[in-house]
Amino acid sequence: MDFPKFLLGDNTDYPTAIFIIHTDYPRFIINLEDDEVEWLEDFTKEDEAELTEEAKKLIAEATAFYDREISRYEE
């Protein structure tokens, strides 16, 4: 099954949280309420150094995805 690159999620146990799930490598979930990121991958020390810039780019893309989705609801 193919998934979109980003998914929007919520949960009634976290009523103020807004979750964006990144489904491609490196997979992660970001809570836009507090910008906390939970990585769903195991990284080596070498991976961590390489992924620092990539992570910034992906988190910016996740935020842009959220903004786009919300603007569609407002239309």
TIPASE-375442 format. One record per atom (N, C-alpha, C, O, CB): residue number from 0; residue in three letters; atom name; x, y, z. Coordinates in nm, 3 decimals. Atoms other than C-alpha are relative to their C-alpha. Glycine has a CB too. Layout:
N
 num residu atome      c1      c2      c3
 NUM    ala    CA       X       Y       Z
...
***
This chain:
75
 num residu atome      c1      c2      c3
   0    met     N   0.084  -0.118   0.000
   0    met    CA   0.000   0.000   0.000
   0    met     C   0.089   0.124   0.000
   0    met     O   0.187   0.131   0.073
   0    met    CB  -0.096   0.000   0.122
   1    asp     N  -0.072  -0.126   0.003
   1    asp    CA   0.126   0.347  -0.085
   1    asp     C  -0.066   0.101   0.092
   1    asp     O  -0.188   0.112   0.097
   1    asp    CB   0.007   0.055  -0.144
   2    phe     N   0.049  -0.106  -0.087
   2    phe    CA   0.094   0.627   0.167
   2    phe     C   0.051   0.134  -0.052
   2    phe     O   0.156   0.140  -0.117
   2    phe    CB   0.044  -0.023   0.147
   3    pro     N  -0.055  -0.132   0.031
   3    pro    CA   0.127   1.001   0.113
   3    pro     C   0.126   0.024   0.083
   3    pro     O   0.147  -0.042   0.185
   3    pro    CB  -0.105   0.111   0.026
   4    lys     N  -0.124  -0.030  -0.073
   4    lys    CA   0.459   1.149   0.225
   4    lys     C  -0.029   0.050   0.140
   4    lys     O   0.043   0.016   0.234
   4    lys    CB   0.082   0.104  -0.076
   5    phe     N   0.039  -0.052  -0.131
   5    phe    CA   0.284   1.331   0.513
   5    phe     C  -0.145  -0.034   0.028
   5    phe     O  -0.229  -0.035  -0.062
   5    phe    CB   0.022   0.153   0.007
   6    leu     N   0.136   0.022  -0.046
   6    leu    CA  -0.025   1.247   0.714
   6    leu     C  -0.025   0.093   0.118
   6    leu     O   0.065   0.118   0.198
   6    leu    CB  -0.024  -0.149   0.040
   7    leu     N   0.041  -0.085  -0.111
   7    leu    CA  -0.213   1.474   0.954
   7    leu     C  -0.072  -0.089   0.101
   7    leu     O  -0.159  -0.167   0.063
   7    leu    CB  -0.091   0.118  -0.047
   8    gly     N   0.063   0.085  -0.100
   8    gly    CA  -0.312   1.312   1.283
   8    gly     C  -0.038   0.077   0.124
   8    gly     O   0.023   0.179   0.158
   8    gly    CB   0.092  -0.113   0.037
   9    asp     N   0.036  -0.054  -0.130
   9    asp    CA  -0.489   1.393   1.605
   9    asp     C  -0.046  -0.114   0.089
   9    asp     O  -0.064  -0.227   0.043
   9    asp    CB  -0.110   0.109  -0.013
  10    asn     N   0.038   0.101  -0.096
  10    asn    CA  -0.591   1.209   1.917
  10    asn     C  -0.071   0.070   0.115
  10    asn     O  -0.021   0.170   0.167
  10    asn    CB   0.124  -0.081   0.051
  11    thr     N   0.076  -0.066  -0.106
  11    thr    CA  -0.854   1.294   2.178
  11    thr     C   0.070  -0.004   0.135
  11    thr     O   0.036   0.073   0.225
  11    thr    CB  -0.136  -0.064   0.013
  12    asp     N  -0.078   0.001  -0.124
  12    asp    CA  -0.608   1.201   2.454
  12    asp     C   0.097   0.119   0.007
  12    asp     O   0.147   0.152   0.114
  12    asp    CB   0.078  -0.131   0.013
  13    tyr     N  -0.087  -0.118   0.011
  13    tyr    CA  -0.399   1.500   2.335
  13    tyr     C  -0.077   0.108  -0.076
  13    tyr     O  -0.048   0.135  -0.192
  13    tyr    CB   0.137  -0.036  -0.073
  14    pro     N   0.093  -0.087   0.072
  14    pro    CA  -0.667   1.757   2.253
  14    pro     C   0.062   0.124  -0.064
  14    pro     O   0.003   0.178  -0.157
  14    pro    CB  -0.106   0.043   0.093
  15    thr     N  -0.060  -0.119   0.060
  15    thr    CA  -0.431   2.046   2.176
  15    thr     C   0.115  -0.033  -0.095
  15    thr     O   0.170   0.056  -0.160
  15    thr    CB   0.051   0.093   0.110
  16    ala     N  -0.111   0.042   0.085
  16    ala    CA  -0.169   1.845   1.987
  16    ala     C  -0.045  -0.018  -0.145
  16    ala     O  -0.158  -0.060  -0.172
  16    ala    CB   0.062  -0.131   0.054
  17    ile     N   0.020   0.024   0.143
  17    ile    CA  -0.144   1.835   1.609
  17    ile     C   0.123  -0.078  -0.046
  17    ile     O   0.235  -0.030  -0.036
  17    ile    CB  -0.019   0.135  -0.082
  18    phe     N  -0.110   0.086   0.041
  18    phe    CA   0.066   1.551   1.472
  18    phe     C   0.011  -0.005  -0.152
  18    phe     O  -0.089  -0.015  -0.223
  18    phe    CB  -0.019  -0.142   0.057
  19    ile     N  -0.030   0.024   0.140
  19    ile    CA   0.230   1.531   1.131
  19    ile     C   0.089  -0.123  -0.004
  19    ile     O   0.193  -0.129   0.062
  19    ile    CB   0.070   0.126  -0.068
  20    ile     N  -0.075   0.125   0.012
  20    ile    CA   0.353   1.184   1.036
  20    ile     C   0.069   0.000  -0.136
  20    ile     O   0.005   0.014  -0.240
  20    ile    CB  -0.094  -0.125   0.016
  21    his     N  -0.078   0.011   0.125
  21    his    CA   0.632   1.157   0.777
  21    his     C   0.019  -0.149  -0.025
  21    his     O   0.077  -0.219   0.058
  21    his    CB   0.140   0.077   0.010
  22    thr     N   0.002   0.144   0.025
  22    thr    CA   0.600   0.815   0.613
  22    thr     C   0.118  -0.052  -0.080
  22    thr     O   0.137  -0.173  -0.090
  22    thr    CB  -0.125  -0.034  -0.071
  23    asp     N  -0.120   0.041   0.074
  23    asp    CA   0.919   0.812   0.401
  23    asp     C   0.119  -0.002   0.094
  23    asp     O   0.113   0.051   0.205
  23    asp    CB   0.026   0.096  -0.120
  24    tyr     N  -0.123  -0.001  -0.080
  24    tyr    CA   1.270   0.749   0.529
  24    tyr     C   0.059   0.139   0.002
  24    tyr     O   0.067   0.203  -0.103
  24    tyr    CB   0.103  -0.102  -0.055
  25    pro     N   0.011   0.054  -0.136
  25    pro    CA   1.358   0.882   0.778
  25    pro     C  -0.138   0.034   0.058
  25    pro     O  -0.179   0.150   0.062
  25    pro    CB   0.112   0.056   0.090
  26    arg     N   0.135  -0.017  -0.052
  26    arg    CA   1.016   0.830   0.933
  26    arg     C   0.003   0.071   0.135
  26    arg     O   0.091   0.047   0.218
  26    arg    CB  -0.070  -0.137   0.013
  27    phe     N   0.011  -0.069  -0.128
  27    phe    CA   0.911   1.058   1.217
  27    phe     C  -0.141   0.053   0.019
  27    phe     O  -0.221   0.059  -0.075
  27    phe    CB   0.102   0.115   0.008
  28    ile     N   0.124  -0.069  -0.035
  28    ile    CA   0.617   1.216   1.395
  28    ile     C   0.040   0.128   0.070
  28    ile     O   0.122   0.127   0.162
  28    ile    CB  -0.094  -0.091   0.090
  29    ile     N  -0.025  -0.128  -0.066
  29    ile    CA   0.624   1.583   1.488
  29    ile     C  -0.130   0.049   0.060
  29    ile     O  -0.235   0.045  -0.004
  29    ile    CB   0.059   0.105  -0.099
  30    asn     N   0.113  -0.061  -0.066
  30    asn    CA   0.389   1.739   1.738
  30    asn     C   0.015   0.151  -0.018
  30    asn     O   0.105   0.212   0.040
  30    asn    CB  -0.007  -0.041   0.153
  31    leu     N  -0.013  -0.142   0.030
  31    leu    CA   0.331   2.092   1.610
  31    leu     C  -0.032   0.089   0.120
  31    leu     O   0.000   0.208   0.119
  31    leu    CB  -0.089   0.037  -0.114
  32    glu     N   0.030  -0.078  -0.121
  32    glu    CA   0.207   2.202   1.952
  32    glu     C   0.128   0.044   0.069
  32    glu     O   0.139   0.158   0.115
  32    glu    CB  -0.087  -0.082   0.097
  33    asp     N  -0.125  -0.031  -0.071
  33    asp    CA   0.558   2.186   2.098
  33    asp     C   0.125  -0.029  -0.083
  33    asp     O   0.237  -0.022  -0.032
  33    asp    CB   0.006  -0.078   0.130
  34    asp     N  -0.109   0.031   0.094
  34    asp    CA   0.773   2.092   1.794
  34    asp     C   0.084  -0.120   0.043
  34    asp     O   0.198  -0.134  -0.001
  34    asp    CB   0.090   0.120  -0.015
  35    glu     N  -0.071   0.121  -0.039
  35    glu    CA   0.874   1.765   1.961
  35    glu     C  -0.004  -0.100  -0.115
  35    glu     O  -0.108  -0.123  -0.176
  35    glu    CB  -0.062  -0.062   0.128
  36    val     N  -0.011   0.097   0.109
  36    val    CA   0.997   1.509   1.707
  36    val     C   0.033  -0.137   0.058
  36    val     O   0.123  -0.150   0.141
  36    val    CB   0.109   0.043  -0.102
  37    glu     N  -0.027   0.139  -0.037
  37    glu    CA   0.984   1.134   1.758
  37    glu     C   0.042  -0.073  -0.127
  37    glu     O  -0.037  -0.089  -0.220
  37    glu    CB  -0.125  -0.069   0.068
  38    trp     N  -0.051   0.072   0.116
  38    trp    CA   1.202   0.945   1.511
  38    trp     C  -0.041  -0.146   0.009
  38    trp     O  -0.034  -0.205   0.117
  38    trp    CB   0.155   0.013  -0.011
  39    leu     N   0.042   0.140   0.006
  39    leu    CA   1.077   0.602   1.405
  39    leu     C   0.106  -0.088  -0.063
  39    leu     O   0.078  -0.200  -0.107
  39    leu    CB  -0.131  -0.012  -0.077
  40    glu     N  -0.115   0.071   0.056
  40    glu    CA   1.418   0.493   1.281
  40    glu     C   0.110  -0.006   0.106
  40    glu     O   0.115   0.078   0.196
  40    glu    CB   0.052   0.069  -0.131
  41    asp     N  -0.121   0.006  -0.082
  41    asp    CA   1.735   0.384   1.457
  41    asp     C   0.115   0.052  -0.085
  41    asp     O   0.135   0.009  -0.199
  41    asp    CB   0.029  -0.147   0.050
  42    phe     N  -0.109  -0.062   0.072
  42    phe    CA   2.035   0.592   1.356
  42    phe     C   0.134  -0.031   0.065
  42    phe     O   0.144  -0.045   0.187
  42    phe    CB  -0.020   0.151  -0.008
  43    thr     N  -0.137   0.009  -0.051
  43    thr    CA   2.408   0.541   1.388
  43    thr     C   0.052   0.142   0.020
  43    thr     O  -0.012   0.238  -0.023
  43    thr    CB   0.092  -0.082  -0.097
  44    lys     N  -0.061  -0.132  -0.019
  44    lys    CA   2.634   0.828   1.491
  44    lys     C   0.029   0.066  -0.135
  44    lys     O   0.010   0.187  -0.149
  44    lys    CB   0.131  -0.012   0.082
  45    glu     N  -0.026  -0.054   0.133
  45    glu    CA   2.733   0.870   1.126
  45    glu     C  -0.129   0.051  -0.065
  45    glu     O  -0.129   0.156  -0.129
  45    glu    CB   0.066  -0.107  -0.088
  46    asp     N   0.130  -0.041   0.054
  46    asp    CA   2.365   0.887   1.024
  46    asp     C  -0.045   0.132   0.061
  46    asp     O  -0.094   0.220  -0.010
  46    asp    CB  -0.106  -0.109   0.025
  47    glu     N   0.047  -0.119  -0.070
  47    glu    CA   2.289   1.151   1.286
  47    glu     C   0.064   0.126  -0.056
  47    glu     O  -0.004   0.226  -0.078
  47    glu    CB   0.028  -0.012   0.149
  48    ala     N  -0.069  -0.118   0.053
  48    ala    CA   2.551   1.391   1.155
  48    ala     C  -0.052   0.034  -0.140
  48    ala     O  -0.072   0.151  -0.172
  48    ala    CB   0.152  -0.024  -0.004
  49    glu     N   0.045  -0.020   0.137
  49    glu    CA   2.432   1.344   0.797
  49    glu     C  -0.145   0.048  -0.006
  49    glu     O  -0.182   0.124  -0.095
  49    glu    CB   0.014  -0.129  -0.080
  50    leu     N   0.142  -0.030   0.003
  50    leu    CA   2.062   1.378   0.883
  50    leu     C  -0.037   0.134   0.062
  50    leu     O  -0.153   0.176   0.054
  50    leu    CB  -0.075  -0.108   0.068
  51    thr     N   0.031  -0.126  -0.067
  51    thr    CA   2.087   1.707   1.074
  51    thr     C  -0.062   0.100  -0.097
  51    thr     O  -0.168   0.155  -0.070
  51    thr    CB   0.125   0.059   0.063
  52    glu     N   0.053  -0.095   0.099
  52    glu    CA   2.037   1.925   0.766
  52    glu     C  -0.127  -0.053  -0.065
  52    glu     O  -0.222   0.021  -0.089
  52    glu    CB   0.105   0.030  -0.107
  53    glu     N   0.118   0.062   0.060
  53    glu    CA   1.791   1.681   0.612
  53    glu     C  -0.120   0.012   0.093
  53    glu     O  -0.232   0.037   0.047
  53    glu    CB   0.027  -0.148  -0.033
  54    ala     N   0.109  -0.010  -0.097
  54    ala    CA   1.584   1.686   0.932
  54    ala     C  -0.059   0.140   0.000
  54    ala     O  -0.182   0.155   0.005
  54    ala    CB   0.051  -0.036   0.141
  55    lys     N   0.051  -0.138   0.004
  55    lys    CA   1.557   2.066   0.923
  55    lys     C  -0.090   0.021  -0.121
  55    lys     O  -0.196   0.082  -0.111
  55    lys    CB   0.116   0.101  -0.003
  56    lys     N   0.077  -0.013   0.124
  56    lys    CA   1.434   2.048   0.564
  56    lys     C  -0.133  -0.075   0.010
  56    lys     O  -0.237  -0.022  -0.030
  56    lys    CB   0.082  -0.054  -0.120
  57    leu     N   0.122   0.079  -0.011
  57    leu    CA   1.182   1.772   0.638
  57    leu     C  -0.099   0.061   0.098
  57    leu     O  -0.220   0.057   0.074
  57    leu    CB   0.035  -0.141   0.044
  58    ile     N   0.089  -0.062  -0.098
  58    ile    CA   1.042   1.951   0.943
  58    ile     C  -0.063   0.125  -0.061
  58    ile     O  -0.181   0.152  -0.037
  58    ile    CB   0.077   0.036   0.130
  59    ala     N   0.057  -0.115   0.071
  59    ala    CA   0.997   2.266   0.733
  59    ala     C  -0.106  -0.046  -0.099
  59    ala     O  -0.211   0.018  -0.113
  59    ala    CB   0.111   0.080  -0.073
  60    glu     N   0.098   0.055   0.094
  60    glu    CA   0.817   2.055   0.471
  60    glu     C  -0.126  -0.046   0.074
  60    glu     O  -0.237  -0.026   0.025
  60    glu    CB   0.061  -0.119  -0.079
  61    ala     N   0.114   0.045  -0.080
  61    ala    CA   0.594   1.905   0.742
  61    ala     C  -0.086   0.118   0.042
  61    ala     O  -0.209   0.111   0.038
  61    ala    CB   0.047  -0.078   0.125
  62    thr     N   0.073  -0.120  -0.040
  62    thr    CA   0.499   2.251   0.863
  62    thr     C  -0.073   0.061  -0.120
  62    thr     O  -0.187   0.104  -0.107
  62    thr    CB   0.095   0.103   0.062
  63    ala     N   0.064  -0.051   0.122
  63    ala    CA   0.427   2.366   0.507
  63    ala     C  -0.119  -0.088  -0.040
  63    ala     O  -0.222  -0.037  -0.084
  63    ala    CB   0.102   0.006  -0.116
  64    phe     N   0.111   0.092   0.028
  64    phe    CA   0.211   2.055   0.456
  64    phe     C  -0.119   0.034   0.089
  64    phe     O  -0.232   0.042   0.042
  64    phe    CB   0.044  -0.147   0.023
  65    tyr     N   0.108  -0.034  -0.093
  65    tyr    CA   0.010   2.144   0.767
  65    tyr     C  -0.068   0.131  -0.042
  65    tyr     O  -0.191   0.138  -0.046
  65    tyr    CB   0.055   0.011   0.144
  66    asp     N   0.056  -0.129   0.042
  66    asp    CA  -0.036   2.505   0.653
  66    asp     C  -0.087  -0.016  -0.124
  66    asp     O  -0.194   0.043  -0.133
  66    asp    CB   0.112   0.101  -0.027
  67    arg     N   0.076   0.024   0.122
  67    arg    CA  -0.153   2.384   0.311
  67    arg     C  -0.132  -0.070   0.032
  67    arg     O  -0.237  -0.033  -0.020
  67    arg    CB   0.082  -0.084  -0.098
  68    glu     N   0.120   0.075  -0.035
  68    glu    CA  -0.400   2.137   0.462
  68    glu     C  -0.102   0.090   0.071
  68    glu     O  -0.221   0.085   0.039
  68    glu    CB   0.035  -0.119   0.089
  69    ile     N   0.090  -0.088  -0.073
  69    ile    CA  -0.547   2.396   0.699
  69    ile     C  -0.060   0.104  -0.094
  69    ile     O  -0.178   0.137  -0.081
  69    ile    CB   0.074   0.069   0.116
  70    ser     N   0.054  -0.099   0.094
  70    ser    CA  -0.584   2.651   0.419
  70    ser     C  -0.109  -0.063  -0.086
  70    ser     O  -0.202   0.006  -0.127
  70    ser    CB   0.112   0.058  -0.090
  71    arg     N   0.104   0.068   0.080
  71    arg    CA  -0.787   2.392   0.225
  71    arg     C  -0.130  -0.013   0.079
  71    arg     O  -0.238  -0.009   0.020
  71    arg    CB   0.048  -0.138  -0.044
  72    tyr     N   0.120   0.006  -0.084
  72    tyr    CA  -1.027   2.355   0.520
  72    tyr     C  -0.069   0.135   0.005
  72    tyr     O  -0.192   0.144   0.011
  72    tyr    CB   0.036  -0.047   0.141
  73    glu     N   0.054  -0.135  -0.012
  73    glu    CA  -1.071   2.731   0.534
  73    glu     C  -0.068   0.047  -0.127
  73    glu     O  -0.146   0.143  -0.122
  73    glu    CB   0.110   0.096   0.036
  74    glu     N   0.058  -0.042   0.128
  74    glu    CA  -1.170   2.756   0.166
  74    glu     C  -0.144  -0.030  -0.008
  74    glu     O  -0.209  -0.001  -0.109
  74    glu    CB   0.069  -0.064  -0.116
***
